[in-house]
């Protein structure tokens, strides 16, 4: 089912979008080519393209986070911009690391502009993100920069685990969750709490929002893992079976592995061996993963994490409007294309 | 002439070295392979190697900077560690970007471990650097993190200019100095001032030390540019004529270009055209650059910047011992292998 886009995304994009453009405009003009292309603001030759950009989930969370602390939406904007910049730093680098040639139905920056441009553009977005926070006219700016630095560090550690898992046969469920919590949960936890942090919200509020973001991140990643095997290329913009192709040890495979017999494990290992598996082998592996509960368990995991996110919100005394938007946003994030 | 290593480097290495090891030990074990190898602490297979590490100029500056503010050497250690980490983040990424397969007479990390490992290891060092400052038990930690973020951002901009210059025929002296000030000056300015910043030194002291570091960085880079053309591979650990090979627009070429006739410019352009120039063409280009004053002008530029660094120190009321060590360090940095 395709969930309709919640109004909060349009509202927060209107607030954060111009600030995002203004921050990127401070980069050297020599970087605008790959960066504007990456954001979907321009073609490869620099011609502006209407629309563009991702769904804006992280900026929306940062702005709702400020509003949760009783501040106006504007107080969440530096955090919104910083989170979007760090997220895109990670996309630029991960596409090189994972050798991904397509993202959002377009060639990736490294595939078009070269590896060097993708690396340096990513580096520039990461430092720009922190500069935006240090430069923000808010007492919590430096504290927010510290929180974002730690979240980024955890995200990088998650990516390292993801990379090393590719060369391993088996990964435990705990290891997989640690990896996904770092890769996706850390930054969503930061997004959901950074606005409150900058607006001087209580520690209890900041912690509750961070817990909401952390669980939401895990739910989101679980859905992403489902799409990584069973998602339609037309929808995901990635090749079919992309996670199996890349030897990813994501939740469906890890759940199935735990439930598989020794001979089924040998079969999975054989089907997904080094190099690029054949289409037939990936189809067979996907069927075996599904038969051993990998698909259902991952969906249940996503559902439980979404519930945990809502419970975290329940522990706080939130304005009703903000709570509703956080809930709508969470449903949108987790139910996309699944 | 080879200048003897000043005692300050051994003294500050003893203080910063263990803290550097401790910071790196907090990285995921999965990163230790490429990172320990990069620092020269281990072989490619992880076997520890005695010695290792660079000259330690940036850590020494950071520690002297704290001492300049009247603080003990230990107060400079978080800055020393952070600067060394950021410097090595840039080396890891620049080696990929510049396609350099050797550094310090050893294969580079990307050449041995792959591009992905070099990218993610660099990312991890950058965020670790900032975490070290945020975690430091010092009131100026967050301020220092802000200063390091800005310096890193400027360094990245310098690297961007360096990359884009490679595809250009000519670059003005001003453009070249802006590039080199960013690529090398920004981080040395930060190294020379971060200790004083964290120790609560006066703005005047912080500014004077930053100016010393900025000029020292330009002097250092000018010497590096000389070595990039006329340095012996046995000494530099890089191929002969490496800057010409890579179409770098460094000071010697820029000075010579300014003084060259139209036909000499055409000749230089022809000799150093796209692709990899022949050895004979690079030798001829180097001779022409030298004949047009590129070598002498660059050496004079380095001398002037070194003088300016000393003048910046003269404007402050420094402890005599610290001043002597800063001067010795500057001579060492600029006179190496030239």
Interface residues (C-beta under 8 A of the other chain):
Chain A: X27 X28 X30 X31 X93 X96 X97 X98 X115 X116 X117 X119 X120 X122 X123 X124 X126 X127 X128 X130 X131 X134 X142 X143 X145 X146 X149 X150 X152 X153 X156 X157 X159 X160 X161 X163 X164
Chain B: X27 X28 X30 X31 X93 X96 X97 X98 X115 X116 X117 X119 X120 X123 X124 X126 X127 X128 X130 X131 X134 X142 X143 X145 X146 X149 X150 X152 X153 X156 X157 X159 X160 X161 X163 X164
